[in-house]
Amino acid sequence: MRKIALAGLIVVAVATLLVPPSEAGGRRHRHHHRAGFRTSVVLGFGPAYYWGPYPYYRYPPPYVVYAPPPVVVQEQPPVYIQQTPPPAPPAAASEQYWHYCQSAGAYYPTVATCAEAWVKVPPRP
C-alpha cells in the first residue's frame, strides 16, 4: 500500500511541475489561442467537476460556391420594312400629247375650243 501511495505522490508532483506558471497561479488571463496541440494530464479520484472556461472549438471556413455572373443578352427590336406599292402604269397614249389649235395659235387648256381638228404634238421638256 505504501508503494501505491508513493507512486501517486510522485505522479502528482510531476504533474504540478508540468503545469505552466500562468495557469498555476489561478489568475485568469485572456489567451490568444495558437495553432498546435494542447495537452493536459488529469489524475483524479471520485466524481469530476469542470470549472474551466467553455471549450473553444474552431469551425471550418464557410463553404463558398463560385458562380459565374449571369449572361444578359439584349435582343434588338425587330425591324419592319414597309414595301412601297408598284408604280402606276403609264398613262394612255392619247394623254401623252399636247393638243395644238392652229387657227388660235395656242395649246389646250389655254384655248378651250378649236374650230378645226386638234393637232397632236409630243410634249417637250
C-alpha positions in Angstrom: 0.0 0.0 0.0 2.9 2.3 0.7 4.2 1.8 -2.8 0.9 2.8 -4.4 0.7 6.0 -2.2 4.3 6.9 -3.0 3.7 6.4 -6.8 0.6 8.6 -6.6 2.5 11.3 -4.8 5.3 11.2 -7.4 2.7 11.5 -10.2 1.0 14.5 -8.5 4.4 16.2 -8.0 5.4 15.6 -11.7 2.0 16.9 -12.9 2.4 20.0 -10.7 5.8 20.7 -12.3 4.4 20.3 -15.8 1.6 22.9 -15.4 2.7 26.3 -16.9 3.1 29.2 -14.4 0.3 31.3 -15.9 -2.2 28.5 -15.2 -0.7 27.5 -11.9 -1.3 30.9 -10.2 -5.0 30.7 -10.6 -5.2 34.0 -12.4 -7.4 34.3 -15.4 -5.9 35.8 -18.4 -7.1 36.2 -21.9 -5.0 34.0 -24.1 -4.6 34.1 -27.9 -5.0 30.5 -29.0 -2.1 29.4 -31.0 -2.3 26.7 -33.6 -0.8 23.4 -32.4 -1.5 20.7 -29.9 -2.6 21.3 -26.4 -2.2 18.5 -23.9 -3.3 18.1 -20.3 -2.9 15.4 -17.7 -5.7 14.7 -15.4 -5.5 12.4 -12.4 -8.3 12.2 -10.1 -10.4 10.0 -7.9 -14.1 10.2 -7.4 -16.5 12.4 -9.2 -15.1 15.0 -11.6 -16.1 18.6 -11.8 -15.1 21.1 -14.6 -14.8 24.7 -13.7 -12.6 26.0 -16.5 -13.7 28.1 -19.5 -16.1 26.8 -22.0 -14.3 24.7 -24.6 -13.5 26.5 -27.7 -13.9 24.7 -31.0 -12.8 26.0 -34.3 -15.4 25.8 -37.0 -14.4 25.1 -40.6 -14.4 28.1 -43.0 -17.7 28.7 -44.7 -18.3 26.8 -47.9 -18.2 29.3 -50.8 -19.7 28.4 -54.2 -18.3 30.3 -57.2 -21.0 31.1 -59.7 -20.1 33.0 -62.9 -22.1 36.2 -63.4 -25.3 35.8 -65.4 -25.1 36.5 -69.1 -27.5 39.2 -70.2 -28.4 39.2 -73.9 -30.3 42.2 -75.1 -32.2 41.4 -78.2 -32.6 44.2 -80.8 -36.1 45.2 -81.6 -37.4 43.8 -84.9 -37.0 46.0 -87.9 -40.0 46.2 -90.3 -39.5 47.2 -93.9 -42.6 48.7 -95.5 -42.9 47.8 -99.1 -44.0 50.6 -101.5 -46.7 49.9 -103.9 -45.6 49.3 -107.5 -45.6 52.4 -109.7 -48.8 53.2 -111.6 -48.9 52.1 -115.2 -48.1 54.7 -117.7 -51.0 56.9 -118.9 -52.7 56.1 -122.1 -51.0 57.2 -125.3 -53.7 59.8 -126.0 -52.9 61.6 -122.8 -49.2 61.9 -123.5 -49.7 64.5 -126.3 -50.3 68.2 -126.2 -53.2 69.5 -128.3 -52.5 72.5 -130.5 -55.1 74.6 -132.3 -53.6 76.1 -135.5 -56.3 78.7 -136.0 -56.0 80.1 -132.4 -52.2 79.6 -132.3 -52.3 78.2 -128.7 -52.4 74.9 -126.8 -55.2 73.4 -124.8 -56.2 74.3 -121.9 -55.4 77.9 -122.9 -57.9 77.5 -125.7 -61.0 75.5 -124.7 -62.5 75.1 -128.2 -60.9 74.9 -131.6 -62.8 75.4 -135.0 -60.7 72.8 -136.7 -59.2 69.4 -135.6 -56.7 69.5 -132.8 -53.1 68.7 -133.8 -51.3 66.2 -131.5 -47.8 67.4 -130.5 -45.4 65.3 -128.4 -44.5 67.1 -125.2 -41.2 68.9 -124.8 -39.3 69.3 -121.6 
